[in-house]
Amino acid sequence: MKLATIGYESDTQDAVIRRLKTAGVEVVIDVRAVAASRRAGFSKTILAASLKEAGIDYVHLRDLGTPKPGREAARHGRIDEMRRIFEDHLAEPAAQLQLAQAIEAAGERKVALLCYEADPKGCHRSILAEHMCEAAPFEVEDL
C-alpha cells in the first residue's frame, strides 16, 4: 500500500493537483492545524472544491496539525524541537483518534498527507507517515 505526502510551498494549486492525479491519489488528508493559506488556492474551502473537481476527495484532520510552537520551531529550522513538540501533541487522545482515521483511510484508498513545507524532512507530515507505517505496511512516496 502506498502512502503519499505532499507540500505546496513552492507550487501552484494546479501543479499540486497534477502531481496528485499523476500519482493516483484518491484522498487528500490536510494535516495543517490551520487550513488557511496566503498562497492562492490552498485555503480549505477553495482547495476542497478544486480537488473535488479533479476527482480527489478532501479531508481536514486538524488534530494532526502541528501546534503553534512546533510550527514556529520548524519555521526557524529547529526540526528536532518541532519533532518533540509534535510527538507530544500526537500522544493526545484527539490526535490519536484522527491518526487512526488516517490509517483507516489509507488502508482503503491511496491517500496523500498535505501540508505546506516543500521538504518532507522539515515537516511533521513525515512524522505522521512514520507513525502510520508502524501501524500498517505503507510504502511512503513524497510527491
Contact map, one row per residue, 1 for C-alpha under 8 A:
11100000000000000000000000000000000000000000000000000000000000000000000000000000000000000000000000000000011001000000000000000000000000001110000
11110000000000000000000000000000000000000000000000000000000000000000000000000000000000000000000000000000000001100000000000000000000000000111100
11111000000000000000000000000000000000000000000000000000000000000000000000000000000000000000000000000000010001111000000000000000100000000111100
01111100000000000000000010000000000000000000000000000000000000000000000000000000000000000000000000000000000001111000000000000000000000000001111
00111110000000000000000000000000000000000000000000000000000000000000000000000000000000000000000000000000000000011100000100001100100000000001111
00011111000000010000000000000000000000000000000000000000000000000000000000000000000000000000000000000000000000011110010100000000000000000000011
00001111100000000000000000000000000000000000000000000000000000000000000000000000000000000000000000000000000000000111111100000000000000000000001
00000111111110010000000000000000000000000000000000000000000000000000000000000000000000000000000000000000000000000111110000000000000000000000000
00000011111000000000000000000000000000000000000000000000000000000000000000000000000000000000000000000000000000000001110000000000000000000000000
00000001111100000000000000000000000000000000000000000000000000000000000000000000000000000000000000000000000000000000010000000000000000000000000
00000001111110110000000000000000000000000000000000000000000000000000000000000000000000000000000000000000000000000000000000000000000000000000000
00000001011111110000000000000000000000011000000000000000000000000000000000000000000000000000000000000000000000000000000000000000000000000000000
00000001001111111000000000000000000000011100001000000000000000000000000000000000000000000000000000000000000000000000000000000000000000000000000
00000000000111111100000000000000000000000000000000000000000000000000000000000000000000000000000000000000000000000000000000000000000000000000000
00000000001111111110000000000000000000000000000000000000000000000000000000000000000000000000000000000000000000000000000000000000000000000000000
00000101001111111111000000000000000000000000000000000000000000000000000000000000000000000000000000000000000000000000000000000000000000000000000
00000000000011111111100000000000000000000000000000100100000000000000000000000000000000000000000000000000000000000000000000000000000000000000000
00000000000001111111110000000000000000000000000000000000000000000000000000000000000000000000000000000000000000000000000000000000000000000000000
00000000000000111111111000000000000000000000000000000000000000000000000000000000000000000000000000000000000000000000000000000000000000000000001
00000000000000011111111110000000000000000000000000000000000000000000000000000000000000000000000000000000000000010000000000000000000000000000001
00000000000000001111111111000000000000000000000000000101000000000000000000000000000000000000000000000000000000000000000000000000000000000000000
00000000000000000111111110000000000000000000000000000000000000000000000000000000000000000000000000000000000000000000000000000000000000000000000
00000000000000000011111110000000000000000000000000000000000000000000000000000000000000000000000000000000000000000000000000000000000000000000001
00000000000000000001111111000000000000000000000000000000000000000000000000000000000000000000000000000000000001000000000000000000000000000000000
00010000000000000001111111110000000000000000000000000001000000000000000000000000000000000000000000000000000011110000000000000000000000000000000
00000000000000000000100111110000000000000000000000000011100000000000000000000000000000000000000000000000000011100000000000000000000000000000000
00000000000000000000000011111000000000000000000000000001111000000000000000000000000000000000000000000000000011110000000000000000000000000000000
00000000000000000000000011111100000000000000000000000001111000000000000000000000000000000000000000000000000000111100000000000000000000000000000
00000000000000000000000000111110000000000000000000000000011110000000000000000000000000000000000000000100000000111100000000000000000000000000000
00000000000000000000000000011111001000000000000000000000011111000000000000000000000000000000000000000000000000001110000000000000000000000000000
00000000000000000000000000001111100000000000000000000000000111111000000000000000000000000000000000000000000000001110000000001000000000000000000
00000000000000000000000000000111111000000000000000000000000111011100000000000000000000000000000000000000000000000111000000000000000000000000000
00000000000000000000000000000011111000000000000000000000000011111110000000000000000000000000000000000000000000000000000000000000000000000000000
00000000000000000000000000000001111100000000000000000000000001001000000000000000000000000000000000000000000000000000000000000000000000000000000
00000000000000000000000000000101111110000111000000000000000101000000000000000000000000000000000000000000000000000000000000000000000000000000000
00000000000000000000000000000000011111000111000000000000000000000000000000000000000000000000000000000000000000000000000000000000000000000000000
00000000000000000000000000000000001111110110000000000000000000000000000000000000000000000000000000000000000000000000000000000000000000000000000
00000000000000000000000000000000000111110110000000000000000000000000000000000000000000000000000000000000000000000000000000000000000000000000000
00000000000000000000000000000000000011111110000000000000000000000000000000000000000000000000000000000000000000000000000000000000000000000000000
00000000000110000000000000000000000011111110000000000000000000000000000000000000000000000000000000000000000000000000000000000000000000000000000
00000000000110000000000000000000000000111110011000000000000000000000000000000000000000000000000000000000000000000000000000000000000000000000000
00000000000010000000000000000000001111111111011000000000000000000000000000000000000000000000000000000000000000000000000000000000000000000000000
00000000000000000000000000000000001111111111111000000000000000000000000000000000000000000000000000000000000000000000000000000000000000000000000
00000000000000000000000000000000001100000111111100000000000100000000000000000000000000000000000000000000000000000000000000000000000000000000000
00000000000000000000000000000000000000000011111110000000000000000000000000000000000000000000000000000000000000000000000000000000000000000000000
00000000000000000000000000000000000000001111111111000000000000000000000000000000000000000000000000000000000000000000000000000000000000000000000
00000000000010000000000000000000000000001111111111100000000000000000000000000000000000000000000000000000000000000000000000000000000000000000000
00000000000000000000000000000000000000000001111111110000110000000000000000000000000000000000000000000000000000000000000000000000000000000000000
00000000000000000000000000000000000000000000111111111000000000000000000000000000000000000000000000000000000000000000000000000000000000000000000
00000000000000000000000000000000000000000000011111111100000000000000000000000000000000000000000000000000000000000000000000000000000000000000000
00000000000000001000000000000000000000000000001111111111110000000000000000000000000000000000000000000000000000000000000000000000000000000000000
00000000000000000000000000000000000000000000000111111111110000000000000000000000000000000000000000000000000000000000000000000000000000000000000
00000000000000000000000000000000000000000000000011111111000000000000000000000000000000000000000000000000000000000000000000000000000000000000000
00000000000000001000100000000000000000000000000001111111000000000000000000000000000000000000000000000000000000000000000000000000000000000000000
00000000000000000000000001000000000000000000000000111111100000000000000000000000000000000000000000000000000000000000000000000000000000000000000
00000000000000000000100011110000000000000000000000111111110000000000000000000000000000000000000000000000000000000000000000000000000000000000000
00000000000000000000000001110000000000000000000100110011111000000000000000000000000000000000000000000000000000000000000000000000000000000000000
00000000000000000000000000111100000000000000000100110001111100000000000000000000000000000000000000000000000000000000000000000000000000000000000
00000000000000000000000000111100000000000000000000000000111110000000000000000000000000000000000000000000000000000000000000000000000000000000000
00000000000000000000000000001111001000000001000000000000011111000000000000000000000000000000000000000000000000000000000000000000000000000000000
00000000000000000000000000001111100000000000000000000000001111111000000000000000000000000000000001000000000000000000000000000000000000000000000
00000000000000000000000000000111111000000000000000000000000111111000000000000000000000000000000000000000000000000000000000000000000000000000000
00000000000000000000000000000010100000000000000000000000000011111000000000000000000000000000011001000000000000000000000000000000000000000000000
00000000000000000000000000000011100000000000000000000000000011111100000000000000000000000100001001100000000000000000000000000001000000000000000
00000000000000000000000000000011110000000000000000000000000011111110000000000000000000000000000000000000000000000000000000010000000000000000000
00000000000000000000000000000001100000000000000000000000000000011111111000000000000011001000000000000000000000000000000000010000000000000000000
00000000000000000000000000000000100000000000000000000000000000001111111000000000000011001000000000000000000000000000000000000000000000000000000
00000000000000000000000000000000000000000000000000000000000000000111111100000000000000000000000000000000000000000000000000000000000000000000000
00000000000000000000000000000000000000000000000000000000000000000111111110000000010010000000000000000000000000000000000000000000000000000000000
00000000000000000000000000000000000000000000000000000000000000000111111111000000111011000000000000000000000000000000000000000000000000000000000
00000000000000000000000000000000000000000000000000000000000000000111111111100000010000000000000000000000000000000000000000000000000000000000000
00000000000000000000000000000000000000000000000000000000000000000001111111110000010000000000000000000000000000000000000000000000000000000000000
00000000000000000000000000000000000000000000000000000000000000000000111111111110110000000000000000000000000000000000000000000000000000000000000
00000000000000000000000000000000000000000000000000000000000000000000011111111110110000000000000000000000000000000000000001100000000000000000000
00000000000000000000000000000000000000000000000000000000000000000000001111111100000000000000000000000000000000000000000000000000000000000000000
00000000000000000000000000000000000000000000000000000000000000000000000111111100000000000000000000000000000000000000000000000000000000000000000
00000000000000000000000000000000000000000000000000000000000000000000000011111110000000000000000000000000000000000000000001000000000000000000000
00000000000000000000000000000000000000000000000000000000000000000000000011111111110000000000000000000000000000000000000000000000000000000000000
00000000000000000000000000000000000000000000000000000000000000000000000011001111111000000000000000000000000000000000000001000000000000000000000
00000000000000000000000000000000000000000000000000000000000000000000000000000111111100000000000000000000000000000000000000000000000000000000000
00000000000000000000000000000000000000000000000000000000000000000000010011000111111110000000000000000000000000000000000000000000000000000000000
00000000000000000000000000000000000000000000000000000000000000000000111111000111111111000000000000000000000000000000000000010000000000000000000
00000000000000000000000000000000000000000000000000000000000000000000010000000011111111100000000000000000000000000000000000010010000000000000000
00000000000000000000000000000000000000000000000000000000000000000000000000000001111111110000000000000000000000000000000000000000000000000000000
00000000000000000000000000000000000000000000000000000000000000000110110000000000111111111000000000000000000000000000000000000000000000000000000
00000000000000000000000000000000000000000000000000000000000000000110010000000000011111111100000000000000000000000000000000010000000000000000000
00000000000000000000000000000000000000000000000000000000000000000000000000000000001111111110000000000000000000000000000000000000000000000000000
00000000000000000000000000000000000000000000000000000000000000000000000000000000000111111111000000000000000000000000000000000000000000000000000
00000000000000000000000000000000000000000000000000000000000000000110000000000000000011111111001000000000000000000000000000000000000000000000000
00000000000000000000000000000000000000000000000000000000000000010000000000000000000001111111101100000000000000000000000000000000000000000000000
00000000000000000000000000000000000000000000000000000000000000000000000000000000000000111111101100000000000000000000000000000000000000000000000
00000000000000000000000000000000000000000000000000000000000000000000000000000000000000011111111100000000000000000000000000000000000000000000000
00000000000000000000000000000000000000000000000000000000000000000000000000000000000000000111111110000000000000000000000000000000000000000000000
00000000000000000000000000000000000000000000000000000000000000100000000000000000000000000001111111000000000000000000000000000000000000000000000
00000000000000000000000000000000000000000000000000000000000000110000000000000000000000001111111111100000000000000000000000000000000000000000000
00000000000000000000000000000000000000000000000000000000000000000000000000000000000000000111111111110000000000000000000000000000000000000000000
00000000000000000000000000000000000000000000000000000000000000000000000000000000000000000000111111111000000000000000000000000000000000000000000
00000000000000000000000000000000000000000000000000000000000010110000000000000000000000000000011111111100000000000000000000000000000000000000000
00000000000000000000000000000000000000000000000000000000000000010000000000000000000000000000001111111110000000000000000000000001000100000000000
00000000000000000000000000000000000000000000000000000000000000000000000000000000000000000000000111111111000000000000000000000000000000000000000
00000000000000000000000000000000000000000000000000000000000000000000000000000000000000000000000011111111100000000000000000000000000000000000000
00000000000000000000000000001000000000000000000000000000000000000000000000000000000000000000000001111111110000000000000000000000000100000000000
00000000000000000000000000000000000000000000000000000000000000000000000000000000000000000000000000111111111000000000000000000000000100110000000
00000000000000000000000000000000000000000000000000000000000000000000000000000000000000000000000000011111111100000000000000000000000000000000000
00000000000000000000000000000000000000000000000000000000000000000000000000000000000000000000000000001111111110100000000000000000000000000000000
10100000000000000000000000000000000000000000000000000000000000000000000000000000000000000000000000000111111111100000000000000000000000000000000
10000000000000000000000000000000000000000000000000000000000000000000000000000000000000000000000000000011111111000000000000000000000000010000000
00000000000000000000000000000000000000000000000000000000000000000000000000000000000000000000000000000001111111000000000000000000000000000000000
00000000000000000000000011100000000000000000000000000000000000000000000000000000000000000000000000000000111111100000000000000000000000000000000
11110000000000000000000111100000000000000000000000000000000000000000000000000000000000000000000000000000011111110000000000000000000000000000000
01110000000000000000000011111000000000000000000000000000000000000000000000000000000000000000000000000000110011111000000000000000000000000000000
00111100000000000001000010111000000000000000000000000000000000000000000000000000000000000000000000000000000001111100000000000000000000000000000
00111100000000000000000000011110000000000000000000000000000000000000000000000000000000000000000000000000000000111110000000001000000000000000000
00001111000000000000000000011111000000000000000000000000000000000000000000000000000000000000000000000000000000011111000000001000000000000000000
00000111000000000000000000000111000000000000000000000000000000000000000000000000000000000000000000000000000000001111100000101000000000000000000
00000011100000000000000000000001000000000000000000000000000000000000000000000000000000000000000000000000000000000111110000000000000000000000000
00000011100000000000000000000000000000000000000000000000000000000000000000000000000000000000000000000000000000000011111101100000000000000000000
00000111110000000000000000000000000000000000000000000000000000000000000000000000000000000000000000000000000000000001111100000000000000000000000
00000010000000000000000000000000000000000000000000000000000000000000000000000000000000000000000000000000000000000000111111100000000000000000000
00001110000000000000000000000000000000000000000000000000000000000000000000000000000000000000000000000000000000000000111111111100000000000000010
00000000000000000000000000000000000000000000000000000000000000000000000000000000000000000000000000000000000000000000001111100100000000000000000
00000000000000000000000000000000000000000000000000000000000000000000000001001010000000000000000000000000000000000000101111110000000000000000000
00000000000000000000000000000000000000000000000000000000000000000000000001000000000000000000000000000000000000000010101111111110000000000000000
00000000000000000000000000000000000000000000000000000000000000001100000000000000011001000000000000000000000000000000000101111111000000000000000
00001000000000000000000000000010000000000000000000000000000000000000000000000000000000000000000000000000000000001110000100111111100000000000000
00001000000000000000000000000000000000000000000000000000000000000000000000000000000000000000000000000000000000000000000110111111110000000000000
00000000000000000000000000000000000000000000000000000000000000000000000000000000001000000000000000000000000000000000000000111111111000000000000
00000000000000000000000000000000000000000000000000000000000000010000000000000000000000000000000000100000000000000000000000011111111100000000000
00101000000000000000000000000000000000000000000000000000000000000000000000000000000000000000000000000000000000000000000000001111111110000001000
00000000000000000000000000000000000000000000000000000000000000000000000000000000000000000000000000000000000000000000000000000111111111000000000
00000000000000000000000000000000000000000000000000000000000000000000000000000000000000000000000000000000000000000000000000000011111111100000000
00000000000000000000000000000000000000000000000000000000000000000000000000000000000000000000000000100110000000000000000000000001111111110100000
00000000000000000000000000000000000000000000000000000000000000000000000000000000000000000000000000000000000000000000000000000000111111111110000
00000000000000000000000000000000000000000000000000000000000000000000000000000000000000000000000000000000000000000000000000000000011111111000000
00000000000000000000000000000000000000000000000000000000000000000000000000000000000000000000000000000010000000000000000000000000001111111000000
00000000000000000000000000000000000000000000000000000000000000000000000000000000000000000000000000000010001000000000000000000000000111111100000
10000000000000000000000000000000000000000000000000000000000000000000000000000000000000000000000000000000000000000000000000000000000011111110000
11100000000000000000000000000000000000000000000000000000000000000000000000000000000000000000000000000000000000000000000000000000000110011111000
11100000000000000000000000000000000000000000000000000000000000000000000000000000000000000000000000000000000000000000000000000000000010001111100
01111000000000000000000000000000000000000000000000000000000000000000000000000000000000000000000000000000000000000000000000000000100000000111110
01111000000000000000000000000000000000000000000000000000000000000000000000000000000000000000000000000000000000000000000000000000000000000011111
00011100000000000000000000000000000000000000000000000000000000000000000000000000000000000000000000000000000000000000000100000000000000000001111
00011110000000000011001000000000000000000000000000000000000000000000000000000000000000000000000000000000000000000000000000000000000000000000111
